[in-house]
């Protein structure tokens, strides 16, 4: 009897690992696609930030940033959302938002673009967050 309990627990652990790994891999593939990142570049906040700054450097207008995001599909598909603050000085995008209901651990990236009073890009930040639907 105890042998079957051990087997059941091991199978459950394997299932949890597989769904977690699958969710993270899915998010990373999506970010690679959005940003045209080479496959050998790891999806970590530092690399996401530097890739974005290569595409939309500091000093770019908010219109250029929003156009770039739209062209990449960011904020216009189910896998991401973008929202502009009321004062128009911060644009925040969530990447990797399209998860399956069976994903026990989910990874999303939050990218924020800070604009000055002249609507020019001053800073880009990126962070990764893990969450659970439970």
N, C-alpha and C positions, 0 to 999 in steps of 0.2 A: 504494500500500500504506500509506504513512504517513498519508494522509488518513483511512483507515478506523480507524487506531489512535487518531487525535485524536478522531474521532467516538465511538468506543467509550469513551474516557476521559471525554469530556464527558457521555455518557449515564450512565456510572457515577456521576459526580459529581452529576448531577441526581437520580439515584435515591437516593443517600446523603442529599442535602439534603431531598428529599421525605419520606423515612422519618423523618428527625430532626425536621423541622418538624411532621410529623403526630403524632409521639409527644408532643412538647411541647404542642401544641394540645390533644391529648386529655387530658393531665394538667390543663391549665388549665381546660378545660370541666368536668372532674370536680370540681375544687376550687370553681369557681363554683357548681356544683350543690350540693355539700356545705354550703357556707357561705351560700348564697343571696346571693352577692355580685352587685351590678349588673354588667352586661356591660362597662361603661366602666371598671371598676376593674381595674387590672392585677394579675396574680397574681405578686406579689413578696413576699418574707418579711415586710416591714414591713406590707403591706396585709393579709396573712393573719393576722398577729398582732393588728392593731388590730380586724379584723372579729371575731375570736374573743373579744377582750376586750369588745366591744360586746354579745356574746351571753352570755358568762359572765364577769362582771367579777371583779376581784381581791376575795377574800373569799368567793367562792362555795364551797359545800361540794363535796367530791369526788363526792358522790352527784349533785349538780346537774350537774356537768361531765360525768360519765359518762352521765347521762340525756340531756343535750343531744347528745352525740356519737352515742349510739345512735339517737335520733330522726332525726338527719341521715344515718344509714346508715354513719357512720364506725366502722370496726372490725367491722362486721357483714356487709360485702359483700366481693367479691373485689378491689375497687379500693383497699382500705385495711386496715391492721392496727393494733391497739392492744395495748399490754402495760403492766401495772402492775409497778413494781419490787417486790422482795421486802418492803421496809419500808413499801410503800404510799405513799411520799412523792413518787414521780414516775410520771406516766402519759405514755408516749411513743406517738405515733401516726405511722404512715407513710401518706401520702396519695399516690395515683397509682402504686400497686404493680401494677396489672393492665396489663402491656405485652404486645405481640405479639412473637413470636419474631424477626420481621424488623426490629424497631426497633433500629437500630444505636447510637443514643444515647438514653438514657432519663432523664427527670427525675422525681424524687420529692421530696416535701416531708416534712420531719420536724417535727412539732409536739410540744413537751414542756410538760407542765403540772406545776409544782412546788407541792407542798402542805406546809404547816407541820405541826407536831405535833398541832394541833387539826383536821387534815384540811380546812383552808381554803386556797383557791387563793392562792398568793403570787406566782407569776410564770408567764408564758407566753412561750415562745420558738418561733421558726419559722425554718427554714433550707431552702434548696433545694440539691439535689445532682444532679449529672449523672453517669451511669455508662454503662458499655458491657457487654453480655453477653459480650464476647470476652475 
